[in-house]
Amino acid sequence: MKAAYCGIGITVLLAGCGILTPERKPEERVNLSGYSASFKQGYSDGCESAGSRGQRRDESRFKTEADYMMGWNDGFSVCQRRR
């Protein structure tokens, strides 16, 4: 009987670990090390735009900074497929 209670207790503890794990943003699940800060910001903005009704994009940076534009496009397309 003790073994059954012990098994139930371990199961509850392990199940609790999955509940308490914080949900990470989609852009945090992607390794962006090695990319410029501009690319990372564009990726984050693009990913956020994919999951919302409005578009989050710095138009002046999108038009003038290639890294921001590529990051935004990549973030938008990757996160749109995940949703």
PDB file with SEQRES, HELIX, SHEET and CRYST1 records, atoms N, CA, C and O in Angstrom:
SEQRES   1 A   83  MET LYS ALA ALA TYR CYS GLY ILE GLY ILE THR VAL LEU          
SEQRES   2 A   83  LEU ALA GLY CYS GLY ILE LEU THR PRO GLU ARG LYS PRO          
SEQRES   3 A   83  GLU GLU ARG VAL ASN LEU SER GLY TYR SER ALA SER PHE          
SEQRES   4 A   83  LYS GLN GLY TYR SER ASP GLY CYS GLU SER ALA GLY SER          
SEQRES   5 A   83  ARG GLY GLN ARG ARG ASP GLU SER ARG PHE LYS THR GLU          
SEQRES   6 A   83  ALA ASP TYR MET MET GLY TRP ASN ASP GLY PHE SER VAL          
SEQRES   7 A   83  CYS GLN ARG ARG ARG                                          
HELIX    1 AA1 LYS A    2  LEU A   20  1                                  19    
HELIX    2 AA2 PRO A   26  ARG A   29  5                                   4    
HELIX    3 AA3 ALA A   37  ALA A   50  1                                  14    
HELIX    4 AA4 GLU A   59  THR A   64  1                                   6    
HELIX    5 AA5 ALA A   66  ARG A   82  1                                  17    
CRYST1    1.000    1.000    1.000  90.00  90.00  90.00 P 1           1          
ATOM      1  N   MET A   1       0.818  -1.189   0.000  1.00  0.00           N  
ATOM      2  CA  MET A   1       0.000   0.000   0.000  1.00  0.00           C  
ATOM      3  C   MET A   1       0.868   1.261   0.000  1.00  0.00           C  
ATOM      4  O   MET A   1       0.551   2.247  -0.666  1.00  0.00           O  
ATOM      5  N   LYS A   2       1.985   1.212   0.770  1.00  0.00           N  
ATOM      6  CA  LYS A   2       2.889   2.357   0.793  1.00  0.00           C  
ATOM      7  C   LYS A   2       3.478   2.620  -0.590  1.00  0.00           C  
ATOM      8  O   LYS A   2       3.670   3.770  -0.987  1.00  0.00           O  
ATOM      9  N   ALA A   3       3.759   1.553  -1.310  1.00  0.00           N  
ATOM     10  CA  ALA A   3       4.332   1.692  -2.651  1.00  0.00           C  
ATOM     11  C   ALA A   3       3.352   2.399  -3.586  1.00  0.00           C  
ATOM     12  O   ALA A   3       3.762   3.208  -4.418  1.00  0.00           O  
ATOM     13  N   ALA A   4       2.078   2.101  -3.453  1.00  0.00           N  
ATOM     14  CA  ALA A   4       1.064   2.746  -4.291  1.00  0.00           C  
ATOM     15  C   ALA A   4       0.987   4.234  -3.988  1.00  0.00           C  
ATOM     16  O   ALA A   4       0.918   5.047  -4.910  1.00  0.00           O  
ATOM     17  N   TYR A   5       0.996   4.605  -2.706  1.00  0.00           N  
ATOM     18  CA  TYR A   5       0.959   6.023  -2.327  1.00  0.00           C  
ATOM     19  C   TYR A   5       2.227   6.737  -2.779  1.00  0.00           C  
ATOM     20  O   TYR A   5       2.177   7.888  -3.213  1.00  0.00           O  
ATOM     21  N   CYS A   6       3.337   6.065  -2.678  1.00  0.00           N  
ATOM     22  CA  CYS A   6       4.602   6.643  -3.120  1.00  0.00           C  
ATOM     23  C   CYS A   6       4.572   6.885  -4.636  1.00  0.00           C  
ATOM     24  O   CYS A   6       5.010   7.931  -5.114  1.00  0.00           O  
ATOM     25  N   GLY A   7       4.050   5.908  -5.380  1.00  0.00           N  
ATOM     26  CA  GLY A   7       3.940   6.043  -6.833  1.00  0.00           C  
ATOM     27  C   GLY A   7       3.024   7.191  -7.230  1.00  0.00           C  
ATOM     28  O   GLY A   7       3.314   7.941  -8.162  1.00  0.00           O  
ATOM     29  N   ILE A   8       1.923   7.317  -6.516  1.00  0.00           N  
ATOM     30  CA  ILE A   8       0.985   8.414  -6.793  1.00  0.00           C  
ATOM     31  C   ILE A   8       1.642   9.745  -6.476  1.00  0.00           C  
ATOM     32  O   ILE A   8       1.504  10.706  -7.234  1.00  0.00           O  
ATOM     33  N   GLY A   9       2.349   9.806  -5.371  1.00  0.00           N  
ATOM     34  CA  GLY A   9       3.029  11.046  -4.974  1.00  0.00           C  
ATOM     35  C   GLY A   9       4.070  11.483  -5.989  1.00  0.00           C  
ATOM     36  O   GLY A   9       4.161  12.666  -6.320  1.00  0.00           O  
ATOM     37  N   ILE A  10       4.846  10.544  -6.480  1.00  0.00           N  
ATOM     38  CA  ILE A  10       5.862  10.862  -7.488  1.00  0.00           C  
ATOM     39  C   ILE A  10       5.201  11.327  -8.781  1.00  0.00           C  
ATOM     40  O   ILE A  10       5.678  12.263  -9.422  1.00  0.00           O  
ATOM     41  N   THR A  11       4.122  10.688  -9.159  1.00  0.00           N  
ATOM     42  CA  THR A  11       3.401  11.082 -10.371  1.00  0.00           C  
ATOM     43  C   THR A  11       2.876  12.508 -10.261  1.00  0.00           C  
ATOM     44  O   THR A  11       2.989  13.289 -11.206  1.00  0.00           O  
ATOM     45  N   VAL A  12       2.305  12.845  -9.116  1.00  0.00           N  
ATOM     46  CA  VAL A  12       1.779  14.200  -8.898  1.00  0.00           C  
ATOM     47  C   VAL A  12       2.910  15.222  -8.939  1.00  0.00           C  
ATOM     48  O   VAL A  12       2.757  16.292  -9.529  1.00  0.00           O  
ATOM     49  N   LEU A  13       4.027  14.904  -8.325  1.00  0.00           N  
ATOM     50  CA  LEU A  13       5.163  15.827  -8.338  1.00  0.00           C  
ATOM     51  C   LEU A  13       5.692  16.056  -9.749  1.00  0.00           C  
ATOM     52  O   LEU A  13       5.978  17.189 -10.134  1.00  0.00           O  
ATOM     53  N   LEU A  14       5.818  14.986 -10.511  1.00  0.00           N  
ATOM     54  CA  LEU A  14       6.305  15.124 -11.881  1.00  0.00           C  
ATOM     55  C   LEU A  14       5.309  15.871 -12.765  1.00  0.00           C  
ATOM     56  O   LEU A  14       5.709  16.656 -13.625  1.00  0.00           O  
ATOM     57  N   ALA A  15       4.039  15.634 -12.561  1.00  0.00           N  
ATOM     58  CA  ALA A  15       3.013  16.350 -13.335  1.00  0.00           C  
ATOM     59  C   ALA A  15       3.054  17.837 -12.997  1.00  0.00           C  
ATOM     60  O   ALA A  15       2.836  18.677 -13.870  1.00  0.00           O  
ATOM     61  N   GLY A  16       3.327  18.162 -11.760  1.00  0.00           N  
ATOM     62  CA  GLY A  16       3.413  19.559 -11.338  1.00  0.00           C  
ATOM     63  C   GLY A  16       4.552  20.299 -12.008  1.00  0.00           C  
ATOM     64  O   GLY A  16       4.459  21.505 -12.238  1.00  0.00           O  
ATOM     65  N   CYS A  17       5.615  19.597 -12.322  1.00  0.00           N  
ATOM     66  CA  CYS A  17       6.749  20.241 -12.986  1.00  0.00           C  
ATOM     67  C   CYS A  17       6.345  20.791 -14.354  1.00  0.00           C  
ATOM     68  O   CYS A  17       6.806  21.861 -14.751  1.00  0.00           O  
ATOM     69  N   GLY A  18       5.508  20.083 -15.057  1.00  0.00           N  
ATOM     70  CA  GLY A  18       5.050  20.550 -16.368  1.00  0.00           C  
ATOM     71  C   GLY A  18       4.140  21.752 -16.264  1.00  0.00           C  
ATOM     72  O   GLY A  18       4.116  22.593 -17.163  1.00  0.00           O  
ATOM     73  N   ILE A  19       3.395  21.844 -15.184  1.00  0.00           N  
ATOM     74  CA  ILE A  19       2.470  22.953 -14.995  1.00  0.00           C  
ATOM     75  C   ILE A  19       3.208  24.231 -14.641  1.00  0.00           C  
ATOM     76  O   ILE A  19       2.808  25.317 -15.061  1.00  0.00           O  
ATOM     77  N   LEU A  20       4.278  24.112 -13.874  1.00  0.00           N  
ATOM     78  CA  LEU A  20       4.989  25.282 -13.383  1.00  0.00           C  
ATOM     79  C   LEU A  20       6.043  25.811 -14.343  1.00  0.00           C  
ATOM     80  O   LEU A  20       6.632  26.862 -14.089  1.00  0.00           O  
ATOM     81  N   THR A  21       6.289  25.115 -15.425  1.00  0.00           N  
ATOM     82  CA  THR A  21       7.269  25.573 -16.393  1.00  0.00           C  
ATOM     83  C   THR A  21       6.718  26.786 -17.130  1.00  0.00           C  
ATOM     84  O   THR A  21       5.664  26.698 -17.760  1.00  0.00           O  
ATOM     85  N   PRO A  22       7.424  27.932 -17.059  1.00  0.00           N  
ATOM     86  CA  PRO A  22       6.906  29.123 -17.728  1.00  0.00           C  
ATOM     87  C   PRO A  22       6.938  28.970 -19.240  1.00  0.00           C  
ATOM     88  O   PRO A  22       7.878  28.397 -19.791  1.00  0.00           O  
ATOM     89  N   GLU A  23       5.932  29.473 -19.898  1.00  0.00           N  
ATOM     90  CA  GLU A  23       5.858  29.431 -21.354  1.00  0.00           C  
ATOM     91  C   GLU A  23       6.799  30.490 -21.907  1.00  0.00           C  
ATOM     92  O   GLU A  23       6.756  31.650 -21.495  1.00  0.00           O  
ATOM     93  N   ARG A  24       7.628  30.094 -22.819  1.00  0.00           N  
ATOM     94  CA  ARG A  24       8.563  31.039 -23.409  1.00  0.00           C  
ATOM     95  C   ARG A  24       7.962  31.616 -24.679  1.00  0.00           C  
ATOM     96  O   ARG A  24       7.144  30.981 -25.344  1.00  0.00           O  
ATOM     97  N   LYS A  25       8.379  32.822 -25.001  1.00  0.00           N  
ATOM     98  CA  LYS A  25       7.938  33.447 -26.238  1.00  0.00           C  
ATOM     99  C   LYS A  25       8.536  32.665 -27.408  1.00  0.00           C  
ATOM    100  O   LYS A  25       9.605  32.070 -27.278  1.00  0.00           O  
ATOM    101  N   PRO A  26       7.845  32.667 -28.546  1.00  0.00           N  
ATOM    102  CA  PRO A  26       8.362  31.919 -29.698  1.00  0.00           C  
ATOM    103  C   PRO A  26       9.771  32.327 -30.101  1.00  0.00           C  
ATOM    104  O   PRO A  26      10.576  31.477 -30.484  1.00  0.00           O  
ATOM    105  N   GLU A  27      10.077  33.611 -30.020  1.00  0.00           N  
ATOM    106  CA  GLU A  27      11.413  34.042 -30.421  1.00  0.00           C  
ATOM    107  C   GLU A  27      12.480  33.581 -29.439  1.00  0.00           C  
ATOM    108  O   GLU A  27      13.660  33.550 -29.788  1.00  0.00           O  
ATOM    109  N   GLU A  28      12.088  33.218 -28.203  1.00  0.00           N  
ATOM    110  CA  GLU A  28      13.051  32.709 -27.234  1.00  0.00           C  
ATOM    111  C   GLU A  28      13.373  31.244 -27.480  1.00  0.00           C  
ATOM    112  O   GLU A  28      14.349  30.734 -26.930  1.00  0.00           O  
ATOM    113  N   ARG A  29      12.594  30.564 -28.277  1.00  0.00           N  
ATOM    114  CA  ARG A  29      12.820  29.153 -28.578  1.00  0.00           C  
ATOM    115  C   ARG A  29      13.794  28.976 -29.738  1.00  0.00           C  
ATOM    116  O   ARG A  29      14.135  27.848 -30.094  1.00  0.00           O  
ATOM    117  N   VAL A  30      14.239  30.069 -30.322  1.00  0.00           N  
ATOM    118  CA  VAL A  30      15.127  30.027 -31.472  1.00  0.00           C  
ATOM    119  C   VAL A  30      16.487  30.583 -31.053  1.00  0.00           C  
ATOM    120  O   VAL A  30      16.563  31.613 -30.383  1.00  0.00           O  
ATOM    121  N   ASN A  31      17.541  29.906 -31.443  1.00  0.00           N  
ATOM    122  CA  ASN A  31      18.888  30.366 -31.118  1.00  0.00           C  
ATOM    123  C   ASN A  31      19.270  31.486 -32.073  1.00  0.00           C  
ATOM    124  O   ASN A  31      19.527  31.247 -33.253  1.00  0.00           O  
ATOM    125  N   LEU A  32      19.306  32.709 -31.557  1.00  0.00           N  
ATOM    126  CA  LEU A  32      19.653  33.865 -32.377  1.00  0.00           C  
ATOM    127  C   LEU A  32      21.044  34.394 -32.053  1.00  0.00           C  
ATOM    128  O   LEU A  32      21.389  35.511 -32.440  1.00  0.00           O  
ATOM    129  N   SER A  33      21.846  33.600 -31.344  1.00  0.00           N  
ATOM    130  CA  SER A  33      23.198  34.055 -31.043  1.00  0.00           C  
ATOM    131  C   SER A  33      23.982  34.153 -32.341  1.00  0.00           C  
ATOM    132  O   SER A  33      23.836  33.324 -33.240  1.00  0.00           O  
ATOM    133  N   GLY A  34      24.796  35.158 -32.419  1.00  0.00           N  
ATOM    134  CA  GLY A  34      25.575  35.378 -33.626  1.00  0.00           C  
ATOM    135  C   GLY A  34      24.923  36.358 -34.586  1.00  0.00           C  
ATOM    136  O   GLY A  34      25.553  36.797 -35.548  1.00  0.00           O  
ATOM    137  N   TYR A  35      23.674  36.703 -34.335  1.00  0.00           N  
ATOM    138  CA  TYR A  35      22.983  37.686 -35.170  1.00  0.00           C  
ATOM    139  C   TYR A  35      23.096  39.070 -34.537  1.00  0.00           C  
ATOM    140  O   TYR A  35      23.281  39.198 -33.327  1.00  0.00           O  
ATOM    141  N   SER A  36      22.982  40.091 -35.361  1.00  0.00           N  
ATOM    142  CA  SER A  36      23.078  41.460 -34.863  1.00  0.00           C  
ATOM    143  C   SER A  36      21.863  41.814 -34.014  1.00  0.00           C  
ATOM    144  O   SER A  36      20.822  41.161 -34.085  1.00  0.00           O  
ATOM    145  N   ALA A  37      22.019  42.865 -33.207  1.00  0.00           N  
ATOM    146  CA  ALA A  37      20.911  43.339 -32.376  1.00  0.00           C  
ATOM    147  C   ALA A  37      19.748  43.787 -33.255  1.00  0.00           C  
ATOM    148  O   ALA A  37      18.586  43.618 -32.885  1.00  0.00           O  
ATOM    149  N   SER A  38      20.056  44.352 -34.405  1.00  0.00           N  
ATOM    150  CA  SER A  38      19.018  44.796 -35.331  1.00  0.00           C  
ATOM    151  C   SER A  38      18.209  43.611 -35.861  1.00  0.00           C  
ATOM    152  O   SER A  38      16.984  43.687 -35.952  1.00  0.00           O  
ATOM    153  N   PHE A  39      18.888  42.523 -36.208  1.00  0.00           N  
ATOM    154  CA  PHE A  39      18.205  41.318 -36.684  1.00  0.00           C  
ATOM    155  C   PHE A  39      17.315  40.749 -35.584  1.00  0.00           C  
ATOM    156  O   PHE A  39      16.163  40.392 -35.832  1.00  0.00           O  
ATOM    157  N   LYS A  40      17.853  40.665 -34.367  1.00  0.00           N  
ATOM    158  CA  LYS A  40      17.096  40.113 -33.237  1.00  0.00           C  
ATOM    159  C   LYS A  40      15.840  40.925 -32.953  1.00  0.00           C  
ATOM    160  O   LYS A  40      14.781  40.360 -32.679  1.00  0.00           O  
ATOM    161  N   GLN A  41      15.955  42.259 -33.019  1.00  0.00           N  
ATOM    162  CA  GLN A  41      14.785  43.102 -32.784  1.00  0.00           C  
ATOM    163  C   GLN A  41      13.765  42.919 -33.893  1.00  0.00           C  
ATOM    164  O   GLN A  41      12.563  42.858 -33.633  1.00  0.00           O  
ATOM    165  N   GLY A  42      14.236  42.833 -35.126  1.00  0.00           N  
ATOM    166  CA  GLY A  42      13.333  42.586 -36.250  1.00  0.00           C  
ATOM    167  C   GLY A  42      12.638  41.239 -36.127  1.00  0.00           C  
ATOM    168  O   GLY A  42      11.444  41.124 -36.402  1.00  0.00           O  
ATOM    169  N   TYR A  43      13.382  40.222 -35.716  1.00  0.00           N  
ATOM    170  CA  TYR A  43      12.809  38.882 -35.541  1.00  0.00           C  
ATOM    171  C   TYR A  43      11.716  38.922 -34.476  1.00  0.00           C  
ATOM    172  O   TYR A  43      10.633  38.368 -34.665  1.00  0.00           O  
ATOM    173  N   SER A  44      12.005  39.572 -33.372  1.00  0.00           N  
ATOM    174  CA  SER A  44      11.036  39.676 -32.279  1.00  0.00           C  
ATOM    175  C   SER A  44       9.771  40.415 -32.733  1.00  0.00           C  
ATOM    176  O   SER A  44       8.656  39.974 -32.452  1.00  0.00           O  
ATOM    177  N   ASP A  45       9.948  41.525 -33.427  1.00  0.00           N  
ATOM    178  CA  ASP A  45       8.798  42.288 -33.920  1.00  0.00           C  
ATOM    179  C   ASP A  45       7.992  41.482 -34.941  1.00  0.00           C  
ATOM    180  O   ASP A  45       6.762  41.491 -34.913  1.00  0.00           O  
ATOM    181  N   GLY A  46       8.687  40.791 -35.833  1.00  0.00           N  
ATOM    182  CA  GLY A  46       7.998  39.985 -36.841  1.00  0.00           C  
ATOM    183  C   GLY A  46       7.228  38.832 -36.221  1.00  0.00           C  
ATOM    184  O   GLY A  46       6.107  38.526 -36.627  1.00  0.00           O  
ATOM    185  N   CYS A  47       7.839  38.203 -35.243  1.00  0.00           N  
ATOM    186  CA  CYS A  47       7.185  37.080 -34.570  1.00  0.00           C  
ATOM    187  C   CYS A  47       5.950  37.558 -33.817  1.00  0.00           C  
ATOM    188  O   CYS A  47       4.909  36.902 -33.835  1.00  0.00           O  
ATOM    189  N   GLU A  48       6.074  38.693 -33.163  1.00  0.00           N  
ATOM    190  CA  GLU A  48       4.924  39.242 -32.445  1.00  0.00           C  
ATOM    191  C   GLU A  48       3.811  39.637 -33.415  1.00  0.00           C  
ATOM    192  O   GLU A  48       2.630  39.498 -33.097  1.00  0.00           O  
ATOM    193  N   SER A  49       4.182  40.124 -34.584  1.00  0.00           N  
ATOM    194  CA  SER A  49       3.183  40.499 -35.587  1.00  0.00           C  
ATOM    195  C   SER A  49       2.432  39.287 -36.120  1.00  0.00           C  
ATOM    196  O   SER A  49       1.254  39.386 -36.462  1.00  0.00           O  
ATOM    197  N   ALA A  50       3.098  38.157 -36.190  1.00  0.00           N  
ATOM    198  CA  ALA A  50       2.468  36.941 -36.716  1.00  0.00           C  
ATOM    199  C   ALA A  50       1.355  36.454 -35.812  1.00  0.00           C  
ATOM    200  O   ALA A  50       0.416  35.809 -36.279  1.00  0.00           O  
ATOM    201  N   GLY A  51       1.445  36.754 -34.526  1.00  0.00           N  
ATOM    202  CA  GLY A  51       0.453  36.260 -33.586  1.00  0.00           C  
ATOM    203  C   GLY A  51      -0.570  37.289 -33.163  1.00  0.00           C  
ATOM    204  O   GLY A  51      -1.359  37.038 -32.252  1.00  0.00           O  
ATOM    205  N   SER A  52      -0.573  38.433 -33.803  1.00  0.00           N  
ATOM    206  CA  SER A  52      -1.526  39.468 -33.396  1.00  0.00           C  
ATOM    207  C   SER A  52      -2.270  40.003 -34.610  1.00  0.00           C  
ATOM    208  O   SER A  52      -1.923  39.726 -35.758  1.00  0.00           O  
ATOM    209  N   ARG A  53      -3.284  40.763 -34.319  1.00  0.00           N  
ATOM    210  CA  ARG A  53      -4.078  41.351 -35.418  1.00  0.00           C  
ATOM    211  C   ARG A  53      -3.379  42.555 -36.024  1.00  0.00           C  
ATOM    212  O   ARG A  53      -3.526  42.842 -37.213  1.00  0.00           O  
ATOM    213  N   GLY A  54      -2.616  43.259 -35.193  1.00  0.00           N  
ATOM    214  CA  GLY A  54      -1.887  44.426 -35.678  1.00  0.00           C  
ATOM    215  C   GLY A  54      -0.482  44.055 -36.083  1.00  0.00           C  
ATOM    216  O   GLY A  54       0.021  42.985 -35.739  1.00  0.00           O  
ATOM    217  N   GLN A  55       0.136  44.940 -36.809  1.00  0.00           N  
ATOM    218  CA  GLN A  55       1.498  44.684 -37.257  1.00  0.00           C  
ATOM    219  C   GLN A  55       2.453  45.524 -36.433  1.00  0.00           C  
ATOM    220  O   GLN A  55       2.285  46.738 -36.318  1.00  0.00           O  
ATOM    221  N   ARG A  56       3.446  44.882 -35.865  1.00  0.00           N  
ATOM    222  CA  ARG A  56       4.458  45.592 -35.103  1.00  0.00           C  
ATOM    223  C   ARG A  56       5.717  45.629 -35.959  1.00  0.00           C  
ATOM    224  O   ARG A  56       6.409  44.624 -36.116  1.00  0.00           O  
ATOM    225  N   ARG A  57       5.996  46.791 -36.501  1.00  0.00           N  
ATOM    226  CA  ARG A  57       7.166  46.928 -37.362  1.00  0.00           C  
ATOM    227  C   ARG A  57       7.601  48.382 -37.378  1.00  0.00           C  
ATOM    228  O   ARG A  57       6.778  49.284 -37.533  1.00  0.00           O  
ATOM    229  N   ASP A  58       8.880  48.601 -37.219  1.00  0.00           N  
ATOM    230  CA  ASP A  58       9.451  49.936 -37.322  1.00  0.00           C  
ATOM    231  C   ASP A  58       9.709  50.185 -38.812  1.00  0.00           C  
ATOM    232  O   ASP A  58      10.696  49.712 -39.375  1.00  0.00           O  
ATOM    233  N   GLU A  59       8.813  50.928 -39.423  1.00  0.00           N  
ATOM    234  CA  GLU A  59       8.867  51.099 -40.886  1.00  0.00           C  
ATOM    235  C   GLU A  59      10.163  51.738 -41.361  1.00  0.00           C  
ATOM    236  O   GLU A  59      10.704  51.349 -42.396  1.00  0.00           O  
ATOM    237  N   SER A  60      10.665  52.715 -40.616  1.00  0.00           N  
ATOM    238  CA  SER A  60      11.905  53.366 -41.063  1.00  0.00           C  
ATOM    239  C   SER A  60      13.081  52.381 -41.011  1.00  0.00           C  
ATOM    240  O   SER A  60      13.912  52.364 -41.919  1.00  0.00           O  
ATOM    241  N   ARG A  61      13.155  51.571 -39.967  1.00  0.00           N  
ATOM    242  CA  ARG A  61      14.223  50.578 -39.881  1.00  0.00           C  
ATOM    243  C   ARG A  61      14.026  49.486 -40.926  1.00  0.00           C  
ATOM    244  O   ARG A  61      14.998  48.999 -41.503  1.00  0.00           O  
ATOM    245  N   PHE A  62      12.773  49.097 -41.174  1.00  0.00           N  
ATOM    246  CA  PHE A  62      12.487  48.053 -42.158  1.00  0.00           C  
ATOM    247  C   PHE A  62      12.968  48.486 -43.546  1.00  0.00           C  
ATOM    248  O   PHE A  62      13.438  47.662 -44.330  1.00  0.00           O  
ATOM    249  N   LYS A  63      12.848  49.783 -43.842  1.00  0.00           N  
ATOM    250  CA  LYS A  63      13.239  50.292 -45.162  1.00  0.00           C  
ATOM    251  C   LYS A  63      14.739  50.552 -45.285  1.00  0.00           C  
ATOM    252  O   LYS A  63      15.288  50.504 -46.386  1.00  0.00           O  
ATOM    253  N   THR A  64      15.408  50.830 -44.155  1.00  0.00           N  
ATOM    254  CA  THR A  64      16.814  51.256 -44.239  1.00  0.00           C  
ATOM    255  C   THR A  64      17.819  50.242 -43.700  1.00  0.00           C  
ATOM    256  O   THR A  64      18.991  50.295 -44.074  1.00  0.00           O  
ATOM    257  N   GLU A  65      17.397  49.318 -42.830  1.00  0.00           N  
ATOM    258  CA  GLU A  65      18.327  48.362 -42.226  1.00  0.00           C  
ATOM    259  C   GLU A  65      18.029  46.949 -42.739  1.00  0.00           C  
ATOM    260  O   GLU A  65      16.982  46.372 -42.447  1.00  0.00           O  
ATOM    261  N   ALA A  66      18.964  46.418 -43.499  1.00  0.00           N  
ATOM    262  CA  ALA A  66      18.775  45.080 -44.082  1.00  0.00           C  
ATOM    263  C   ALA A  66      18.628  44.016 -42.995  1.00  0.00           C  
ATOM    264  O   ALA A  66      17.811  43.106 -43.132  1.00  0.00           O  
ATOM    265  N   ASP A  67      19.416  44.119 -41.911  1.00  0.00           N  
ATOM    266  CA  ASP A  67      19.331  43.121 -40.834  1.00  0.00           C  
ATOM    267  C   ASP A  67      17.956  43.133 -40.172  1.00  0.00           C  
ATOM    268  O   ASP A  67      17.386  42.075 -39.906  1.00  0.00           O  
ATOM    269  N   TYR A  68      17.425  44.321 -39.907  1.00  0.00           N  
ATOM    270  CA  TYR A  68      16.093  44.414 -39.284  1.00  0.00           C  
ATOM    271  C   TYR A  68      15.039  43.808 -40.221  1.00  0.00           C  
ATOM    272  O   TYR A  68      14.170  43.052 -39.787  1.00  0.00           O  
ATOM    273  N   MET A  69      15.131  44.152 -41.505  1.00  0.00           N  
ATOM    274  CA  MET A  69      14.161  43.655 -42.483  1.00  0.00           C  
ATOM    275  C   MET A  69      14.228  42.121 -42.586  1.00  0.00           C  
ATOM    276  O   MET A  69      13.193  41.456 -42.584  1.00  0.00           O  
ATOM    277  N   MET A  70      15.437  41.565 -42.675  1.00  0.00           N  
ATOM    278  CA  MET A  70      15.556  40.105 -42.767  1.00  0.00           C  
ATOM    279  C   MET A  70      15.078  39.433 -41.489  1.00  0.00           C  
ATOM    280  O   MET A  70      14.425  38.391 -41.538  1.00  0.00           O  
ATOM    281  N   GLY A  71      15.404  40.034 -40.334  1.00  0.00           N  
ATOM    282  CA  GLY A  71      14.946  39.488 -39.062  1.00  0.00           C  
ATOM    283  C   GLY A  71      13.433  39.519 -38.955  1.00  0.00           C  
ATOM    284  O   GLY A  71      12.818  38.551 -38.506  1.00  0.00           O  
ATOM    285  N   TRP A  72      12.830  40.625 -39.366  1.00  0.00           N  
ATOM    286  CA  TRP A  72      11.367  40.749 -39.300  1.00  0.00           C  
ATOM    287  C   TRP A  72      10.715  39.693 -40.197  1.00  0.00           C  
ATOM    288  O   TRP A  72       9.787  39.001 -39.779  1.00  0.00           O  
ATOM    289  N   ASN A  73      11.205  39.579 -41.422  1.00  0.00           N  
ATOM    290  CA  ASN A  73      10.630  38.596 -42.351  1.00  0.00           C  
ATOM    291  C   ASN A  73      10.792  37.165 -41.829  1.00  0.00           C  
ATOM    292  O   ASN A  73       9.861  36.362 -41.899  1.00  0.00           O  
ATOM    293  N   ASP A  74      11.971  36.857 -41.312  1.00  0.00           N  
ATOM    294  CA  ASP A  74      12.200  35.509 -40.771  1.00  0.00           C  
ATOM    295  C   ASP A  74      11.299  35.246 -39.567  1.00  0.00           C  
ATOM    296  O   ASP A  74      10.661  34.196 -39.483  1.00  0.00           O  
ATOM    297  N   GLY A  75      11.247  36.199 -38.638  1.00  0.00           N  
ATOM    298  CA  GLY A  75      10.423  36.035 -37.441  1.00  0.00           C  
ATOM    299  C   GLY A  75       8.952  35.874 -37.783  1.00  0.00           C  
ATOM    300  O   GLY A  75       8.261  35.036 -37.203  1.00  0.00           O  
ATOM    301  N   PHE A  76       8.478  36.670 -38.720  1.00  0.00           N  
ATOM    302  CA  PHE A  76       7.074  36.594 -39.109  1.00  0.00           C  
ATOM    303  C   PHE A  76       6.749  35.234 -39.719  1.00  0.00           C  
ATOM    304  O   PHE A  76       5.758  34.603 -39.350  1.00  0.00           O  
ATOM    305  N   SER A  77       7.589  34.782 -40.658  1.00  0.00           N  
ATOM    306  CA  SER A  77       7.278  33.521 -41.339  1.00  0.00           C  
ATOM    307  C   SER A  77       7.412  32.321 -40.411  1.00  0.00           C  
ATOM    308  O   SER A  77       6.578  31.417 -40.469  1.00  0.00           O  
ATOM    309  N   VAL A  78       8.425  32.281 -39.564  1.00  0.00           N  
ATOM    310  CA  VAL A  78       8.612  31.157 -38.639  1.00  0.00           C  
ATOM    311  C   VAL A  78       7.468  31.094 -37.645  1.00  0.00           C  
ATOM    312  O   VAL A  78       6.897  30.026 -37.425  1.00  0.00           O  
ATOM    313  N   CYS A  79       7.127  32.220 -37.044  1.00  0.00           N  
ATOM    314  CA  CYS A  79       6.091  32.229 -36.008  1.00  0.00           C  
ATOM    315  C   CYS A  79       4.689  32.050 -36.593  1.00  0.00           C  
ATOM    316  O   CYS A  79       3.798  31.537 -35.917  1.00  0.00           O  
ATOM    317  N   GLN A  80       4.493  32.463 -37.827  1.00  0.00           N  
ATOM    318  CA  GLN A  80       3.196  32.262 -38.464  1.00  0.00           C  
ATOM    319  C   GLN A  80       2.948  30.782 -38.694  1.00  0.00           C  
ATOM    320  O   GLN A  80       1.815  30.320 -38.558  1.00  0.00           O  
ATOM    321  N   ARG A  81       3.988  30.028 -39.041  1.00  0.00           N  
ATOM    322  CA  ARG A  81       3.856  28.581 -39.248  1.00  0.00           C  
ATOM    323  C   ARG A  81       3.583  27.850 -37.941  1.00  0.00           C  
ATOM    324  O   ARG A  81       2.927  26.808 -37.938  1.00  0.00           O  
ATOM    325  N   ARG A  82       4.078  28.382 -36.840  1.00  0.00           N  
ATOM    326  CA  ARG A  82       3.907  27.729 -35.530  1.00  0.00           C  
ATOM    327  C   ARG A  82       2.536  27.955 -34.934  1.00  0.00           C  
ATOM    328  O   ARG A  82       2.147  27.235 -34.015  1.00  0.00           O  
ATOM    329  N   ARG A  83       1.812  28.902 -35.410  1.00  0.00           N  
ATOM    330  CA  ARG A  83       0.513  29.231 -34.810  1.00  0.00           C  
ATOM    331  C   ARG A  83      -0.608  28.567 -35.537  1.00  0.00           C  
ATOM    332  O   ARG A  83      -1.770  28.734 -35.166  1.00  0.00           O  
TER     333      ARG A  83                                                      
END                                                                             
